[in-house]
Amino acid sequence: MRDRSAPDVLTAVLRHVRITTSHLARVELGTPWGVRLRPRDAVSLHHVLTGELWLTCNGQETAARTGDLVILAHETSYEMRHQPGARVSDEPAWPRPSPLSVLRRYGGPGAQTVLLCAELSIVGAARAQLVRALPAVVHLSAGTVSGLDTILDLLRHEVRAARPGTELVAARLTELLLVQSIRAELERRPEPGTWRAALTDDNIARALDAMYTAPERPWTLVTLARTAELSRTTFATRFRALVGETPFAHLTRWRMALAKELLREQPTSTLAAIAARVGYADEFAFSTAFRREVGDPPGTYRTSLREP
């Protein structure tokens, strides 16, 4: 069991993302069937209501059966088929009459695999950190994650009932389902030396949590190492090994991601105010760092957001 006093980096990350359901559909796939799905700038979620499927992504094959949940968070193509080695066709042009499409059919006249499929968008400053923490394919077997079956039952009932407000309720349940699934995946033991391992390393996680929750503080290597309860040298070495960059490179990247979010969502805030929010003493220092990281000055970036 996780120490309650340990830093909760996931909460800090989730504060800076917004998850919304862009599409939800019940899909009936008749044998023989196989489909190649194009990369999406979204998270794809597939819940197997009945039957089974074989999913291939980045050369890795995953077998999912009734009750299983499969999530793909990376922008990559993947294939699904009724059995290993079955032929696949390019994804059809699905009709999209509404955010909630109750039924789609694909494939032949044989035994069916029925899926509840969803596409969810993740936006916000911490999107990259959240997606990076997930593998190419998250596969959760039926009944293995506490609380997940309850959400799935509610979601299935809502889609079947098709009552007034179903689109909104189903979308919120789908978003909750994704968060619960991410929590379950991140609780699994990570591979040593990975970004996931950084989130579960209590010392490095303390520093990450501090960066994410208080980017406005005048952090130094000494204060970050002290927060991590490590010597300066040990902290810098371990941070780079796990996170893949120096503490200050990561802090700068995070501050710029927050700055872009603030420029987008607070068009009336002054650049000086945004600079202070992300840890820069003056507008000039902020503009210099922003241009170096993003490629444009913050004023130009903000103007480009208003252009059609």
LUMGU-465412 format. One record per residue (C-alpha): residue in three letters; chain; residue number from 1; z, y, x. Coordinates in steps of 0.02 Angstrom, whole numbers, padded with zeros to 5 digits, always signed. Layout:
N
ALA	A	NUM	Z	Y	X
...
END
This chain:
308
MET	A	1	+00000	+00000	+00000
ARG	A	2	-00045	+00174	+00063
ASP	A	3	+00098	+00282	+00124
ARG	A	4	+00127	+00417	-00008
SER	A	5	+00159	+00544	+00129
ALA	A	6	-00010	+00509	+00210
PRO	A	7	-00145	+00644	+00189
ASP	A	8	-00262	+00620	+00042
VAL	A	9	-00428	+00676	+00111
LEU	A	10	-00523	+00610	-00040
THR	A	11	-00432	+00732	-00155
ALA	A	12	-00474	+00876	-00038
VAL	A	13	-00657	+00821	-00038
LEU	A	14	-00666	+00797	-00227
ARG	A	15	-00601	+00974	-00255
HIS	A	16	-00762	+01036	-00178
VAL	A	17	-00890	+00931	-00272
ARG	A	18	-00951	+00929	-00450
ILE	A	19	-01013	+00767	-00525
THR	A	20	-01126	+00775	-00677
THR	A	21	-01223	+00642	-00771
SER	A	22	-01408	+00685	-00779
HIS	A	23	-01466	+00528	-00868
LEU	A	24	-01396	+00371	-00948
ALA	A	25	-01493	+00225	-01020
ARG	A	26	-01479	+00044	-01079
VAL	A	27	-01620	-00054	-00995
GLU	A	28	-01681	-00226	-01049
LEU	A	29	-01775	-00318	-00912
GLY	A	30	-01871	-00475	-00964
THR	A	31	-01913	-00613	-00840
PRO	A	32	-02021	-00603	-00737
TRP	A	33	-01980	-00430	-00677
GLY	A	34	-01965	-00332	-00517
VAL	A	35	-01964	-00146	-00487
ARG	A	36	-01965	-00033	-00334
LEU	A	37	-01866	+00125	-00367
ARG	A	38	-01908	+00285	-00278
PRO	A	39	-01779	+00386	-00179
ARG	A	40	-01676	+00504	-00285
ASP	A	41	-01576	+00659	-00249
ALA	A	42	-01441	+00581	-00357
VAL	A	43	-01319	+00436	-00365
SER	A	44	-01388	+00283	-00456
LEU	A	45	-01267	+00173	-00550
HIS	A	46	-01310	+00002	-00626
HIS	A	47	-01188	-00098	-00732
VAL	A	48	-01246	-00275	-00774
LEU	A	49	-01210	-00305	-00959
THR	A	50	-01291	-00478	-00962
GLY	A	51	-01393	-00582	-00841
GLU	A	52	-01412	-00554	-00656
LEU	A	53	-01516	-00460	-00529
TRP	A	54	-01553	-00458	-00344
LEU	A	55	-01554	-00287	-00262
THR	A	56	-01631	-00254	-00092
CYS	A	57	-01591	-00095	+00004
ASN	A	58	-01619	-00064	+00190
GLY	A	59	-01654	-00249	+00214
GLN	A	60	-01488	-00301	+00136
GLU	A	61	-01492	-00409	-00020
THR	A	62	-01355	-00399	-00151
ALA	A	63	-01335	-00518	-00299
ALA	A	64	-01256	-00438	-00453
ARG	A	65	-01206	-00535	-00607
THR	A	66	-01133	-00500	-00779
GLY	A	67	-00994	-00371	-00769
ASP	A	68	-01036	-00313	-00592
LEU	A	69	-01063	-00131	-00546
VAL	A	70	-01186	-00073	-00412
ILE	A	71	-01192	+00106	-00346
LEU	A	72	-01320	+00183	-00228
ALA	A	73	-01272	+00355	-00162
HIS	A	74	-01399	+00380	-00022
GLU	A	75	-01573	+00452	-00044
THR	A	76	-01668	+00292	-00010
SER	A	77	-01786	+00178	-00104
TYR	A	78	-01729	+00006	-00160
GLU	A	79	-01794	-00144	-00256
MET	A	80	-01723	-00245	-00400
ARG	A	81	-01792	-00412	-00461
HIS	A	82	-01747	-00559	-00571
GLN	A	83	-01739	-00682	-00425
PRO	A	84	-01753	-00675	-00235
GLY	A	85	-01932	-00655	-00176
ALA	A	86	-02002	-00603	-00345
ARG	A	87	-02145	-00478	-00342
VAL	A	88	-02103	-00296	-00374
SER	A	89	-02204	-00154	-00448
ASP	A	90	-02181	+00032	-00428
GLU	A	91	-02059	+00111	-00548
PRO	A	92	-02139	+00158	-00715
ALA	A	93	-02140	+00334	-00780
TRP	A	94	-01987	+00320	-00893
PRO	A	95	-01989	+00433	-01047
ARG	A	96	-01844	+00554	-01050
PRO	A	97	-01820	+00614	-01228
SER	A	98	-01638	+00660	-01198
PRO	A	99	-01500	+00640	-01068
LEU	A	100	-01447	+00482	-01160
SER	A	101	-01591	+00360	-01182
VAL	A	102	-01521	+00217	-01286
LEU	A	103	-01651	+00086	-01243
ARG	A	104	-01788	+00050	-01118
ARG	A	105	-01884	-00113	-01095
TYR	A	106	-01977	-00178	-00945
GLY	A	107	-02046	-00344	-00883
GLY	A	108	-02100	-00504	-00968
PRO	A	109	-02049	-00608	-01119
GLY	A	110	-01924	-00721	-01030
ALA	A	111	-01734	-00719	-01011
GLN	A	112	-01663	-00544	-01007
THR	A	113	-01554	-00446	-00888
VAL	A	114	-01478	-00299	-00979
LEU	A	115	-01415	-00150	-00880
LEU	A	116	-01322	+00010	-00917
CYS	A	117	-01398	+00131	-00792
ALA	A	118	-01350	+00308	-00748
GLU	A	119	-01404	+00446	-00630
LEU	A	120	-01271	+00568	-00573
SER	A	121	-01290	+00724	-00470
ILE	A	122	-01160	+00773	-00341
VAL	A	123	-01162	+00954	-00285
GLY	A	124	-01041	+01061	-00189
ALA	A	125	-00981	+01095	-00013
ALA	A	126	-00910	+00920	+00014
ARG	A	127	-01060	+00821	-00049
ALA	A	128	-01114	+00769	+00126
GLN	A	129	-00939	+00709	+00171
LEU	A	130	-00922	+00608	+00012
VAL	A	131	-01092	+00525	+00024
ARG	A	132	-01067	+00489	+00209
ALA	A	133	-00908	+00393	+00169
LEU	A	134	-01002	+00271	+00058
PRO	A	135	-01111	+00125	+00115
ALA	A	136	-01293	+00112	+00062
VAL	A	137	-01242	-00007	-00078
VAL	A	138	-01072	-00011	-00163
HIS	A	139	-01052	-00178	-00253
LEU	A	140	-00897	-00201	-00361
SER	A	141	-00879	-00373	-00440
ALA	A	142	-00819	-00390	-00619
GLY	A	143	-00631	-00386	-00640
THR	A	144	-00591	-00344	-00458
VAL	A	145	-00546	-00160	-00479
SER	A	146	-00397	-00108	-00584
GLY	A	147	-00441	+00012	-00724
LEU	A	148	-00630	-00003	-00702
ASP	A	149	-00654	-00128	-00844
THR	A	150	-00566	-00011	-00965
ILE	A	151	-00686	+00131	-00926
LEU	A	152	-00834	+00014	-00939
ASP	A	153	-00775	-00051	-01108
LEU	A	154	-00760	+00127	-01173
LEU	A	155	-00931	+00173	-01104
ARG	A	156	-01016	+00020	-01181
HIS	A	157	-00934	+00055	-01349
GLU	A	158	-00985	+00238	-01344
VAL	A	159	-01168	+00197	-01307
ARG	A	160	-01175	+00063	-01444
ALA	A	161	-01090	+00174	-01575
ALA	A	162	-01206	+00323	-01548
ARG	A	163	-01087	+00439	-01640
PRO	A	164	-01096	+00630	-01640
GLY	A	165	-01050	+00689	-01466
THR	A	166	-01095	+00523	-01385
GLU	A	167	-01199	+00606	-01249
LEU	A	168	-01053	+00713	-01192
VAL	A	169	-00921	+00576	-01203
ALA	A	170	-01032	+00447	-01116
ALA	A	171	-01072	+00572	-00977
ARG	A	172	-00888	+00609	-00945
LEU	A	173	-00846	+00423	-00943
THR	A	174	-00988	+00391	-00821
GLU	A	175	-00923	+00527	-00704
LEU	A	176	-00748	+00454	-00713
LEU	A	177	-00821	+00283	-00678
LEU	A	178	-00904	+00348	-00520
VAL	A	179	-00743	+00429	-00457
GLN	A	180	-00644	+00269	-00488
SER	A	181	-00777	+00167	-00400
ILE	A	182	-00776	+00283	-00250
ARG	A	183	-00586	+00268	-00241
ALA	A	184	-00599	+00078	-00247
GLU	A	185	-00732	+00074	-00111
LEU	A	186	-00636	+00192	+00004
GLU	A	187	-00481	+00083	-00012
ARG	A	188	-00573	-00060	+00071
ARG	A	189	-00540	-00085	+00256
PRO	A	190	-00668	+00019	+00354
GLU	A	191	-00761	-00034	+00509
PRO	A	192	-00680	+00034	+00669
GLY	A	193	-00760	+00190	+00741
THR	A	194	-00842	+00249	+00579
TRP	A	195	-00825	+00405	+00471
ARG	A	196	-00734	+00297	+00345
ALA	A	197	-00610	+00251	+00481
ALA	A	198	-00580	+00436	+00512
LEU	A	199	-00527	+00459	+00331
THR	A	200	-00399	+00319	+00345
ASP	A	201	-00334	+00364	+00518
ASP	A	202	-00175	+00458	+00470
ASN	A	203	-00179	+00573	+00621
ILE	A	204	-00361	+00625	+00606
ALA	A	205	-00347	+00630	+00417
ARG	A	206	-00207	+00759	+00433
ALA	A	207	-00323	+00872	+00530
LEU	A	208	-00468	+00845	+00410
ASP	A	209	-00357	+00878	+00260
ALA	A	210	-00296	+01039	+00341
MET	A	211	-00475	+01097	+00378
TYR	A	212	-00535	+01059	+00203
THR	A	213	-00389	+01135	+00110
ALA	A	214	-00360	+01289	+00220
PRO	A	215	-00523	+01335	+00308
GLU	A	216	-00469	+01518	+00311
ARG	A	217	-00331	+01485	+00437
PRO	A	218	-00364	+01536	+00619
TRP	A	219	-00371	+01357	+00681
THR	A	220	-00368	+01318	+00867
LEU	A	221	-00378	+01152	+00955
VAL	A	222	-00191	+01166	+00988
THR	A	223	-00144	+01197	+00805
LEU	A	224	-00260	+01059	+00743
ALA	A	225	-00189	+00936	+00870
ARG	A	226	-00014	+00986	+00818
THR	A	227	-00061	+00958	+00635
ALA	A	228	-00128	+00786	+00682
GLU	A	229	+00033	+00751	+00780
LEU	A	230	-00067	+00708	+00936
SER	A	231	-00087	+00783	+01108
ARG	A	232	-00234	+00900	+01125
THR	A	233	-00334	+00781	+01233
THR	A	234	-00300	+00628	+01126
PHE	A	235	-00341	+00723	+00968
ALA	A	236	-00506	+00792	+01034
THR	A	237	-00561	+00621	+01100
ARG	A	238	-00513	+00523	+00944
PHE	A	239	-00586	+00654	+00826
ARG	A	240	-00754	+00652	+00913
ALA	A	241	-00758	+00462	+00919
LEU	A	242	-00724	+00445	+00732
VAL	A	243	-00806	+00598	+00657
GLY	A	244	-00954	+00607	+00776
GLU	A	245	-00933	+00788	+00830
THR	A	246	-00800	+00902	+00902
PRO	A	247	-00663	+00971	+00789
PHE	A	248	-00736	+01146	+00796
ALA	A	249	-00914	+01090	+00763
HIS	A	250	-00849	+00999	+00608
LEU	A	251	-00742	+01147	+00555
THR	A	252	-00890	+01266	+00572
ARG	A	253	-01002	+01149	+00473
TRP	A	254	-00871	+01141	+00336
ARG	A	255	-00846	+01329	+00332
MET	A	256	-01034	+01358	+00316
ALA	A	257	-01047	+01231	+00175
LEU	A	258	-00909	+01323	+00084
ALA	A	259	-00992	+01490	+00119
LYS	A	260	-01156	+01429	+00043
GLU	A	261	-01062	+01372	-00111
LEU	A	262	-00973	+01540	-00127
LEU	A	263	-01136	+01636	-00103
ARG	A	264	-01214	+01532	-00241
GLU	A	265	-01070	+01537	-00365
GLN	A	266	-00997	+01710	-00334
PRO	A	267	-01145	+01828	-00326
THR	A	268	-01035	+01983	-00344
SER	A	269	-00917	+01940	-00200
THR	A	270	-00943	+02044	-00044
LEU	A	271	-00992	+01961	+00119
ALA	A	272	-00828	+02024	+00194
ALA	A	273	-00730	+01936	+00057
ILE	A	274	-00825	+01774	+00082
ALA	A	275	-00802	+01789	+00270
ALA	A	276	-00614	+01799	+00247
ARG	A	277	-00615	+01650	+00127
VAL	A	278	-00696	+01539	+00259
GLY	A	279	-00597	+01593	+00410
TYR	A	280	-00690	+01739	+00491
ALA	A	281	-00602	+01900	+00535
ASP	A	282	-00752	+02011	+00499
GLU	A	283	-00923	+02010	+00418
PHE	A	284	-01017	+02020	+00583
ALA	A	285	-00937	+01862	+00655
PHE	A	286	-00968	+01772	+00491
SER	A	287	-01151	+01826	+00482
THR	A	288	-01181	+01772	+00662
ALA	A	289	-01105	+01600	+00633
PHE	A	290	-01195	+01579	+00466
ARG	A	291	-01364	+01623	+00539
ARG	A	292	-01338	+01505	+00686
GLU	A	293	-01291	+01361	+00571
VAL	A	294	-01404	+01391	+00419
GLY	A	295	-01552	+01484	+00495
ASP	A	296	-01541	+01641	+00388
PRO	A	297	-01413	+01781	+00373
PRO	A	298	-01297	+01759	+00222
GLY	A	299	-01375	+01907	+00130
THR	A	300	-01549	+01832	+00146
TYR	A	301	-01484	+01662	+00092
ARG	A	302	-01403	+01738	-00063
THR	A	303	-01564	+01830	-00108
SER	A	304	-01665	+01670	-00093
LEU	A	305	-01551	+01587	-00222
ARG	A	306	-01606	+01716	-00352
GLU	A	307	-01791	+01691	-00320
PRO	A	308	-01885	+01577	-00442
END
